[in-house]
Amino acid sequence: MHEILATILNHEIRILSQTPLTGGDINAVFKVKIDQATFCIKQNHRDQFPKMSVKEANGLNELADKSNFYIPEVIGTHEDHTSQYLVMEFIESGAKSSGFWENFGMRLAHMHKQTSEHFGWEEDNYIGSLHQSNKQHDNWAIFYTEERILPQVKLAFDSNKVDAAFVHSAERLCSQLNDLFPEEPPALLHGDLWSGNFLVDSNGDPVLIDPSVYYGHREMDLGMMYLFGGFSDALFEVYHEEFPLEKNWKERIPLTQLYPLLVHVNLFGGGYVQNAASVIHRYC
């Protein structure tokens, strides 16, 4: 860690402490304190997940530039012959402020108002440990089909997690997506917004971490938030006041959850196959 930090900071340092942190199953994560500052350093295999650290850094910078959430400052990235590293500002944790969830809802609405000409993003990245294609499209249904649903279905089929009938049902659903989603402009998305991917800082405010950034239908972030829970109803109430959702949005929640469910099929298998199948059969 001494060599990594000295290289990125471009000056000599003295490490006072280095503490492993928990919470990640892809990266080894450390809190590293030096004379002048404290950093969070993520380390993983260079060849197993090519450019993962750089892509995460780019996503964090996109959120920092275009949202009003507090985002950990990216200090730098580095690769050696075996590993890659992402060095960030360390966020000191605190207790939620009295208006934490309302604050979160307002900031999320503001973030989703940030738009782009196309669905997708300027580069591919990762969702968990899986490749996430962000090839740009002008139409949300086409993007969701070709860059989200069908690649995950193919991956699951090729690894014998789902059968041909599952594939055919998913293809039928994709053919209906244009009629199922209301038309909206591309929104800046966190992309993996479950309760493990935000922190509470020392001021009691929300901090977003571990993004899988792209521009997509804004209901995608909301669906992910509902999938595993951990968010207050007050957040969604304020969000809807600030940026009203199209009618019947709650009925589309399972549809937006299909992508993360398929990701979990490919990562973990098990009951997620039936969960994904239930969503598909709900719509076709």
C-alpha positions in Angstrom: 0.0 0.0 0.0 2.9 2.3 0.7 4.1 2.1 -2.9 0.6 2.4 -4.4 -0.2 5.6 -2.4 3.2 7.2 -2.9 2.8 6.6 -6.7 -0.7 8.0 -6.9 0.0 11.0 -4.6 3.4 11.6 -6.2 5.2 12.2 -2.9 6.7 10.2 -0.1 4.3 9.1 2.7 4.2 7.4 6.0 1.4 4.9 6.7 0.2 5.1 10.2 -2.4 2.3 10.0 -4.0 -0.1 7.6 -7.3 -1.8 8.5 -9.3 -4.3 6.4 -12.9 -3.3 5.8 -15.9 -5.7 5.3 -18.7 -5.5 2.9 -17.4 -6.5 -0.5 -17.2 -9.9 -2.2 -15.2 -8.7 -5.3 -12.6 -6.4 -3.8 -10.4 -6.4 -0.8 -11.0 -3.1 0.9 -8.8 -1.2 3.3 -8.9 1.9 5.4 -5.4 3.4 5.2 -4.3 6.4 7.3 -1.3 8.5 6.5 0.1 11.7 8.1 -2.1 14.0 6.0 -5.3 12.0 5.3 -7.3 8.8 5.4 -8.1 6.8 2.3 -10.3 3.9 1.2 -8.4 1.6 -1.1 -10.1 -1.2 -3.1 -7.9 -3.9 -4.6 -8.8 -6.7 -7.0 -7.3 -8.9 -9.7 -6.2 -7.0 -12.7 -6.8 -9.7 -15.3 -10.0 -11.2 -13.9 -11.9 -7.9 -14.0 -10.1 -5.7 -16.6 -10.2 -2.0 -15.8 -12.8 -2.4 -13.1 -11.1 0.2 -10.9 -10.9 2.8 -13.7 -14.5 2.2 -14.7 -15.7 2.6 -11.1 -13.7 5.8 -10.8 -15.3 7.1 -14.0 -18.8 6.3 -12.6 -18.1 8.0 -9.3 -16.8 11.1 -11.2 -19.9 11.2 -13.3 -22.1 11.2 -10.2 -19.9 13.7 -8.5 -20.1 16.1 -11.6 -23.8 15.8 -12.3 -25.6 15.0 -9.1 -25.8 16.8 -5.8 -25.2 13.7 -3.7 -21.9 13.7 -1.9 -19.6 11.2 -3.7 -16.3 10.0 -2.3 -13.5 11.9 -4.1 -11.5 9.7 -6.4 -7.8 10.1 -5.6 -6.5 7.9 -8.3 -6.2 4.4 -9.8 -3.1 2.1 -10.3 -2.2 -1.3 -11.8 0.7 -3.5 -11.1 1.5 -6.9 -12.7 -1.2 -8.7 -10.7 -3.6 -6.2 -9.1 -5.6 -3.0 -9.7 -6.3 -0.4 -7.1 -8.9 2.4 -6.6 -7.9 5.0 -4.0 -10.7 7.2 -2.7 -11.4 9.6 0.1 -12.5 7.7 3.3 -16.0 8.7 4.5 -16.4 8.9 8.2 -19.7 7.4 9.1 -22.4 9.0 11.3 -26.1 8.8 12.3 -28.9 9.7 9.9 -30.1 13.3 10.2 -33.7 14.0 11.1 -34.5 14.7 7.4 -32.2 12.0 6.0 -34.8 10.2 3.8 -36.4 13.4 2.5 -32.9 14.7 1.7 -32.2 11.4 -0.1 -35.4 11.6 -2.1 -34.8 15.2 -3.3 -31.2 14.4 -4.3 -32.3 11.3 -6.2 -34.9 13.3 -8.1 -32.3 15.9 -9.0 -29.9 13.2 -10.2 -32.6 11.6 -12.4 -33.3 14.9 -14.0 -29.8 14.9 -15.5 -30.1 13.5 -19.0 -28.2 12.5 -22.1 -29.0 12.2 -25.8 -28.9 8.4 -25.7 -29.7 5.5 -23.4 -26.4 3.8 -22.3 -23.1 5.5 -21.6 -19.7 6.3 -23.2 -18.1 3.1 -21.9 -19.1 -0.4 -20.6 -18.7 -1.2 -16.9 -19.6 -3.8 -14.4 -22.7 -4.8 -12.5 -21.3 -6.7 -9.5 -18.6 -8.9 -11.1 -20.4 -9.2 -14.5 -19.7 -7.2 -17.6 -22.4 -4.5 -18.3 -22.8 -3.3 -21.8 -23.7 0.4 -22.2 -23.8 0.5 -26.0 -25.9 3.6 -26.8 -29.4 3.5 -28.2 -32.1 6.0 -28.9 -34.9 3.8 -27.7 -35.2 2.5 -24.1 -37.0 -0.8 -25.0 -34.2 -1.6 -27.5 -31.5 -0.8 -25.0 -33.2 -2.8 -22.2 -33.6 -5.7 -24.5 -30.2 -5.8 -26.2 -27.9 -4.5 -23.5 -29.6 -5.7 -20.4 -32.2 -8.6 -20.6 -31.0 -10.8 -23.4 -27.3 -10.7 -22.6 -28.1 -12.0 -19.1 -30.5 -14.6 -20.4 -27.9 -15.9 -22.8 -25.3 -16.0 -20.1 -27.8 -18.0 -17.9 -28.7 -20.4 -20.7 -25.0 -21.0 -21.7 -24.3 -21.9 -18.1 -27.3 -24.2 -17.9 -29.1 -22.1 -15.3 -32.2 -21.7 -17.4 -33.8 -23.7 -20.2 -34.9 -22.9 -23.8 -38.5 -22.2 -22.6 -37.2 -19.5 -20.3 -35.3 -17.9 -23.1 -38.3 -17.9 -25.4 -40.5 -16.4 -22.7 -37.9 -13.6 -22.1 -37.8 -12.9 -25.9 -41.6 -12.6 -26.0 -41.5 -10.2 -23.1 -38.8 -8.1 -24.8 -41.0 -7.8 -27.9 -43.6 -6.0 -25.7 -41.3 -3.6 -23.8 -42.1 -0.6 -26.0 -45.7 -0.8 -24.9 -45.0 -1.5 -21.3 -42.7 1.5 -20.5 -43.8 5.1 -20.7 -41.6 7.3 -22.9 -39.1 9.3 -20.8 -35.7 10.8 -21.6 -32.5 9.0 -20.4 -31.8 9.7 -16.7 -28.5 9.5 -14.9 -28.7 6.3 -12.9 -26.6 4.9 -10.1 -27.3 1.5 -11.7 -27.0 -0.7 -8.5 -28.8 1.3 -5.9 -29.5 -1.2 -3.1 -29.1 -0.4 0.6 -25.5 -1.6 0.7 -24.4 1.0 -1.8 -25.1 4.2 0.2 -23.4 5.4 3.4 -24.3 8.0 6.0 -21.6 10.5 6.5 -20.6 12.4 9.7 -23.1 15.1 8.8 -25.9 12.6 8.6 -26.3 12.9 4.9 -26.5 10.2 2.2 -23.3 9.2 0.2 -23.5 7.0 -2.9 -20.8 4.4 -3.5 -20.1 1.4 -5.8 -22.1 2.7 -8.9 -22.8 0.9 -12.2 -23.5 4.2 -13.9 -25.4 4.6 -17.2 -28.3 6.7 -18.6 -31.5 4.7 -18.6 -35.2 4.8 -17.6 -35.3 6.3 -14.1 -37.7 3.6 -12.8 -34.7 1.2 -13.0 -33.1 2.8 -9.9 -36.4 2.7 -8.0 -37.0 -0.9 -8.9 -33.6 -1.9 -7.5 -34.3 0.1 -4.3 -37.6 -1.8 -3.8 -36.1 -5.2 -4.6 -34.2 -5.7 -1.4 -35.7 -2.9 0.7 -33.9 -0.7 3.2 -35.3 2.6 2.0 -38.0 4.7 3.8 -41.4 5.5 2.3 -40.6 9.1 3.0 -37.9 9.0 0.3 -40.3 7.9 -2.4 -42.9 10.4 -1.3 -40.5 13.3 -1.6 -39.1 11.9 -4.9 -42.6 11.8 -6.4 -43.3 15.3 -5.3 -40.1 16.6 -6.8 -40.2 14.5 -10.0 -43.7 12.9 -10.4 -43.6 9.4 -11.8 -45.8 8.3 -14.7 -49.1 6.6 -13.8 -49.0 2.9 -12.9 -45.3 3.1 -12.1 -45.7 0.7 -9.2 -47.1 -2.0 -11.6 -43.8 -1.7 -13.5 -41.6 -2.3 -10.5 -41.2 -6.1 -11.2 -40.3 -5.3 -14.8 -37.5 -3.0 -13.8 -36.4 -5.7 -11.3 -36.0 -8.3 -14.0 -32.4 -7.1 -14.9 -31.0 -7.3 -11.3 -32.8 -10.6 -10.8 -31.1 -12.0 -13.9 -27.8 -10.7 -12.7 -28.4 -12.6 -9.4 -29.4 -15.7 -11.5 -25.9 -15.6 -13.1 -24.1 -14.8 -9.9 -25.9 -17.1 -7.5 -28.5 -19.2 -9.3 -30.9 -20.9 -6.8 -34.2 -19.3 -6.2 -33.5 -16.3 -8.3 -34.3 -18.4 -11.4 -37.9 -18.8 -10.3 -38.1 -15.1 -9.2 -37.0 -14.0 -12.7 -39.4 -16.5 -14.4 -42.3 -15.2 -12.3 -41.6 -11.6 -13.5 -41.5 -12.7 -17.1 -44.8 -14.7 -16.8 -46.5 -11.8 -15.1 -46.2 -9.8 -18.3 -46.5 -12.4 -21.0 
